[in-house]
């Protein structure tokens, strides 16, 4: 070993001792944070100082499982049930109204406009070179009349200058009515704004007390059953007879409650789809889909020991999934 090698080998332990604190200080930082820290130390000032500890650093860590300590104010079970019933009725009504409106209309593209007739070609064919102050030449029809009109064409008509044909005005497009701005006078301070005329009072009958809104007509609503069907709900993927999720628990619950009673499986068709409508062809399609869904549930129940003779299949056009009820 040469003298240079011995001197280098003696410096290695010293270098390791010097770099050990640096490595220990940077063990929680990556290369980017380390370089950023060096740059901040080089700049100095506030950016080079240590960050202040977060508030509550020394406080006891809270028990998340016991917070909040007070129960939130919730409506009563009766009020929640009433709200749920209203929401279900609105959903069922929206399904029927969407079906009553029919499928989404297909708007055809607008017809192509025919090009406007112009007299540019005829004017170009009759253009001749004229000098300033000279009259325009006669029209070709007057100079070279048709053979069947040679006898009837007179000299004054032949010498008359040709008149230019005014181009036809383009067809007027449909325009929106003009917007008339009606300014509302400001209300002076201390006064109430003027209210429009009230509707005429309802007729009065002796012995009857009619309310003021007796003449106001209520909105017309179709006679639709908006109640939610009874039974266990089995959900399906849209427009298919494939079950959503894992209904094994629902099947076992139905089998355990059935006993020796019959089951009615009611399958529904489309649920708020753009193709749902009340046309006979659309209802036939959705009823067929409802029967397929009901058959899928029936096969699952038969595989769990329910006899096929104890199952009744039904279908409706509009609804959600499949409902299984136990007949008393």
C-alpha positions as CSV (number, residue, x, y, z in Angstrom):
1,X,0.0,0.0,0.0
2,X,1.5,3.3,-1.0
3,X,1.6,6.4,1.1
4,X,-1.1,8.2,-0.9
5,X,-3.5,5.2,-0.5
6,X,-2.8,5.2,3.3
7,X,-3.6,8.9,3.6
8,X,-6.9,8.4,1.6
9,X,-7.9,5.4,3.7
10,X,-7.3,7.4,6.9
11,X,-9.7,10.2,5.7
12,X,-12.7,7.9,5.0
13,X,-13.7,7.5,8.7
14,X,-13.5,11.2,9.2
15,X,-15.7,11.9,6.2
16,X,-18.3,9.4,7.4
17,X,-18.4,11.1,10.8
18,X,-19.0,14.5,9.1
19,X,-21.8,13.3,6.8
20,X,-23.7,11.3,9.4
21,X,-25.4,14.4,11.0
22,X,-26.4,15.7,7.5
23,X,-28.0,12.4,6.6
24,X,-29.8,12.1,9.9
25,X,-31.2,15.7,9.5
26,X,-32.5,15.0,6.0
27,X,-33.9,11.5,6.5
28,X,-37.5,12.9,6.4
29,X,-37.0,14.9,3.3
30,X,-36.6,14.0,-0.3
31,X,-34.1,15.5,-2.8
32,X,-36.4,18.4,-3.7
33,X,-37.1,19.4,0.0
34,X,-33.4,19.2,0.7
35,X,-32.4,21.4,-2.1
36,X,-35.2,23.8,-1.2
37,X,-34.0,24.0,2.4
38,X,-30.5,24.8,1.2
39,X,-31.7,27.6,-0.9
40,X,-33.8,29.1,1.9
41,X,-30.9,28.9,4.2
42,X,-28.8,30.7,1.6
43,X,-31.5,33.5,1.2
44,X,-31.9,33.9,5.0
45,X,-34.5,36.0,6.6
46,X,-38.0,34.8,7.6
47,X,-38.1,32.1,5.0
48,X,-35.0,30.4,6.6
49,X,-36.6,30.3,10.0
50,X,-38.4,27.2,11.4
51,X,-42.1,27.0,11.0
52,X,-44.3,27.7,14.1
53,X,-45.8,24.6,15.6
54,X,-49.4,23.9,14.8
55,X,-52.0,25.1,17.3
56,X,-52.9,22.5,19.9
57,X,-49.8,20.5,19.3
58,X,-49.4,19.6,23.0
59,X,-53.0,19.0,23.7
60,X,-54.5,15.6,24.3
61,X,-55.6,13.9,21.1
62,X,-59.5,13.7,21.0
63,X,-61.5,10.5,21.0
64,X,-63.0,10.6,17.5
65,X,-65.4,7.7,18.4
66,X,-67.1,9.8,21.1
67,X,-67.6,13.0,19.1
68,X,-70.0,14.7,18.8
69,X,-71.0,14.3,22.4
70,X,-74.6,15.5,21.8
71,X,-77.1,13.8,19.5
72,X,-78.1,16.1,16.6
73,X,-81.7,17.3,16.3
74,X,-83.5,15.0,13.9
75,X,-87.1,14.9,13.0
76,X,-89.3,12.3,14.6
77,X,-89.7,8.9,12.8
78,X,-93.3,9.9,11.9
79,X,-92.1,13.1,10.2
80,X,-89.4,11.2,8.3
81,X,-91.9,8.6,7.2
82,X,-94.2,11.3,6.0
83,X,-91.4,13.0,4.0
84,X,-90.4,9.7,2.5
85,X,-93.9,9.0,1.4
86,X,-94.2,12.5,-0.3
87,X,-90.9,12.0,-2.1
88,X,-91.9,8.5,-3.3
89,X,-95.2,9.9,-4.6
90,X,-93.4,12.7,-6.5
91,X,-91.0,10.2,-8.0
92,X,-93.9,7.9,-9.1
93,X,-95.8,10.8,-10.6
94,X,-92.7,12.0,-12.5
95,X,-92.4,8.5,-14.0
96,X,-96.0,8.5,-15.2
97,X,-95.8,12.0,-16.5
98,X,-92.6,11.2,-18.4
99,X,-94.3,8.2,-20.0
100,X,-97.4,10.3,-20.9
101,X,-95.3,12.8,-22.7
102,X,-93.9,10.1,-24.9
103,X,-90.4,9.7,-26.4
104,X,-88.2,12.6,-27.0
105,X,-89.0,14.3,-30.3
106,X,-86.6,14.2,-33.2
107,X,-86.3,17.6,-34.8
108,X,-85.5,17.4,-38.5
109,X,-82.8,19.6,-39.9
110,X,-84.0,22.8,-41.5
111,X,-84.5,22.7,-45.3
112,X,-81.8,24.1,-47.5
113,X,-82.6,27.5,-48.9
114,X,-82.7,27.8,-52.7
115,X,-80.2,30.2,-54.1
116,X,-81.7,33.6,-55.0
117,X,-82.2,34.2,-58.7
118,X,-79.9,36.9,-60.1
119,X,-79.7,38.7,-63.4
120,X,-75.9,39.0,-63.3
121,X,-75.4,36.7,-66.3
122,X,-78.0,38.4,-68.4
123,X,-76.5,41.8,-67.5
124,X,-73.0,40.6,-68.3
125,X,-74.0,39.2,-71.7
126,X,-75.5,42.6,-72.7
127,X,-72.6,44.8,-71.5
128,X,-70.8,46.9,-74.1
129,X,-68.1,49.5,-74.0
130,X,-69.5,53.0,-74.0
131,X,-67.9,56.4,-73.6
132,X,-68.9,59.0,-71.1
133,X,-72.0,60.9,-72.2
134,X,-73.2,58.3,-74.7
135,X,-76.5,56.6,-74.1
136,X,-76.5,52.9,-73.3
137,X,-77.0,50.5,-76.1
138,X,-80.3,49.0,-76.8
139,X,-81.2,45.6,-75.3
140,X,-80.6,42.5,-77.4
141,X,-84.3,41.7,-77.3
142,X,-85.1,45.0,-78.9
143,X,-82.3,44.8,-81.5
144,X,-82.9,41.2,-82.4
145,X,-86.5,40.5,-81.8
146,X,-88.0,37.1,-82.0
147,X,-89.2,36.1,-85.6
148,X,-92.8,35.9,-84.5
149,X,-92.7,39.5,-83.2
150,X,-90.9,41.1,-86.2
151,X,-94.1,42.6,-87.6
152,X,-95.5,43.8,-84.4
153,X,-92.3,45.6,-83.2
154,X,-92.5,49.3,-84.0
155,X,-89.6,51.7,-84.6
156,X,-90.1,53.8,-81.5
157,X,-90.0,50.7,-79.4
158,X,-86.8,49.5,-81.1
159,X,-85.1,52.8,-80.5
160,X,-86.1,53.0,-76.9
161,X,-83.2,52.3,-74.5
162,X,-83.4,49.1,-72.5
163,X,-84.4,49.2,-68.9
164,X,-82.4,47.4,-66.3
165,X,-84.4,44.7,-64.4
166,X,-84.3,45.4,-60.7
167,X,-83.0,42.3,-58.7
168,X,-85.7,40.6,-56.7
169,X,-85.6,41.3,-53.0
170,X,-84.6,38.4,-50.8
171,X,-87.4,36.7,-48.8
172,X,-87.9,38.2,-45.4
173,X,-86.8,36.0,-42.6
174,X,-88.9,35.3,-39.5
175,X,-88.3,38.0,-36.9
176,X,-89.0,38.1,-33.2
177,X,-91.5,40.7,-32.0
178,X,-90.0,43.9,-30.8
179,X,-89.2,44.1,-27.1
180,X,-91.0,47.0,-25.4
181,X,-89.4,48.1,-22.2
182,X,-91.9,49.2,-19.6
183,X,-90.4,51.2,-16.9
184,X,-91.8,50.9,-13.4
185,X,-92.0,54.2,-11.6
186,X,-90.0,54.2,-8.3
187,X,-91.9,54.0,-5.1
188,X,-91.5,57.2,-3.0
189,X,-90.1,56.6,0.5
190,X,-92.7,56.0,3.1
191,X,-95.3,54.6,0.7
192,X,-96.2,51.1,-0.3
193,X,-96.0,50.0,-4.0
194,X,-99.3,49.7,-5.9
195,X,-100.8,46.3,-6.2
196,X,-102.7,45.2,-9.2
197,X,-106.4,44.7,-9.3
198,X,-107.7,41.7,-7.4
199,X,-109.8,39.0,-9.1
200,X,-113.5,39.5,-9.0
201,X,-115.1,38.4,-5.7
202,X,-116.9,35.0,-5.8
203,X,-120.6,34.9,-5.8
204,X,-122.2,34.9,-2.4
205,X,-125.0,32.5,-1.4
206,X,-127.0,32.8,1.8
207,X,-126.0,30.3,4.4
208,X,-122.6,29.5,2.6
209,X,-119.2,30.9,3.4
210,X,-117.1,30.6,0.3
211,X,-113.3,31.1,0.5
212,X,-111.7,33.9,-1.4
213,X,-109.8,31.4,-3.7
214,X,-113.0,29.6,-4.7
215,X,-112.8,31.0,-8.2
216,X,-109.1,30.0,-8.6
217,X,-108.8,26.7,-10.5
218,X,-106.5,24.1,-9.0
219,X,-103.8,22.5,-11.3
220,X,-105.2,19.6,-13.2
221,X,-103.4,16.4,-12.2
222,X,-103.9,13.0,-13.9
223,X,-105.6,10.3,-11.9
224,X,-102.5,8.2,-11.3
225,X,-101.7,6.0,-8.4
226,X,-98.5,7.5,-7.0
227,X,-98.1,5.1,-4.0
228,X,-95.1,2.9,-3.8
229,X,-95.8,-0.8,-4.5
230,X,-95.5,-3.2,-1.5
231,X,-93.0,-6.0,-1.3
232,X,-89.3,-6.6,-1.2
233,X,-87.5,-4.5,-3.9
234,X,-84.9,-6.3,-6.1
235,X,-83.1,-3.7,-8.3
236,X,-82.0,-4.4,-11.9
237,X,-79.6,-2.7,-14.3
238,X,-81.3,-0.2,-16.6
239,X,-83.0,-1.8,-19.6
240,X,-81.7,-5.3,-18.8
241,X,-82.7,-8.3,-16.7
242,X,-79.4,-8.4,-14.8
243,X,-79.7,-7.9,-11.0
244,X,-77.8,-5.0,-9.5
245,X,-75.5,-5.9,-6.5
246,X,-75.9,-9.1,-4.5
247,X,-79.5,-9.9,-3.6
248,X,-78.8,-13.1,-1.8
249,X,-79.8,-11.7,1.6
250,X,-83.1,-10.5,0.1
251,X,-83.8,-14.0,-1.3
252,X,-83.1,-15.7,2.0
253,X,-85.3,-13.2,3.8
254,X,-88.2,-13.9,1.4
255,X,-87.8,-17.7,1.8
256,X,-87.7,-17.5,5.6
257,X,-90.9,-15.4,5.7
258,X,-92.9,-17.3,3.1
259,X,-93.8,-20.5,5.0
260,X,-96.4,-22.3,2.8
261,X,-97.9,-19.2,1.2
262,X,-97.7,-18.1,-2.4
263,X,-95.4,-15.4,-3.7
264,X,-96.3,-12.7,-6.3
265,X,-93.4,-11.4,-8.3
266,X,-94.2,-8.1,-10.0
267,X,-91.7,-7.0,-12.6
268,X,-91.5,-3.5,-14.0
269,X,-90.2,-2.1,-17.2
270,X,-88.4,1.1,-18.0
271,X,-87.6,3.5,-15.2
272,X,-87.6,7.2,-16.4
273,X,-86.0,6.4,-19.7
274,X,-86.3,8.5,-22.9
275,X,-88.1,5.6,-24.7
276,X,-90.8,5.2,-22.0
277,X,-94.2,6.1,-23.3
278,X,-97.8,5.1,-23.0
279,X,-98.1,4.0,-26.7
280,X,-99.2,0.3,-27.0
281,X,-96.0,-0.8,-28.7
282,X,-93.9,0.8,-26.0
283,X,-96.0,-0.8,-23.2
284,X,-95.6,-4.2,-24.8
285,X,-91.9,-3.8,-24.9
286,X,-91.6,-2.7,-21.3
287,X,-94.1,-5.4,-20.1
288,X,-91.9,-8.0,-21.8
289,X,-88.9,-6.6,-20.0
290,X,-90.8,-6.8,-16.7
291,X,-91.6,-10.4,-17.3
292,X,-88.0,-11.2,-17.9
293,X,-87.0,-9.6,-14.7
294,X,-89.7,-11.4,-12.7
295,X,-88.6,-14.7,-14.3
296,X,-85.0,-14.1,-13.2
297,X,-86.1,-13.6,-9.6
298,X,-88.4,-16.6,-9.8
299,X,-85.5,-18.9,-10.9
300,X,-83.4,-17.7,-8.0
301,X,-86.2,-18.5,-5.5
302,X,-86.9,-21.9,-7.1
303,X,-83.2,-22.7,-6.6
304,X,-83.7,-22.0,-2.9
305,X,-86.5,-24.5,-2.5
306,X,-89.6,-22.5,-3.4
307,X,-91.9,-24.6,-5.6
308,X,-92.8,-23.2,-9.0
309,X,-96.5,-23.7,-8.3
310,X,-96.3,-21.2,-5.4
311,X,-95.1,-18.4,-7.6
312,X,-97.3,-15.9,-9.6
313,X,-95.6,-13.8,-12.2
314,X,-97.0,-10.3,-13.1
315,X,-95.6,-7.3,-15.0
316,X,-96.2,-3.6,-15.5
317,X,-94.8,-1.2,-18.0
318,X,-93.5,1.5,-15.7
319,X,-91.7,1.1,-12.4
320,X,-88.5,0.2,-10.8
321,X,-87.0,-3.3,-10.6
322,X,-89.1,-6.2,-9.2
323,X,-91.3,-6.3,-6.1
324,X,-91.9,-9.7,-4.3
325,X,-94.9,-9.9,-2.0
326,X,-96.2,-12.7,0.1
327,X,-99.9,-13.5,-0.3
328,X,-101.9,-14.0,2.9
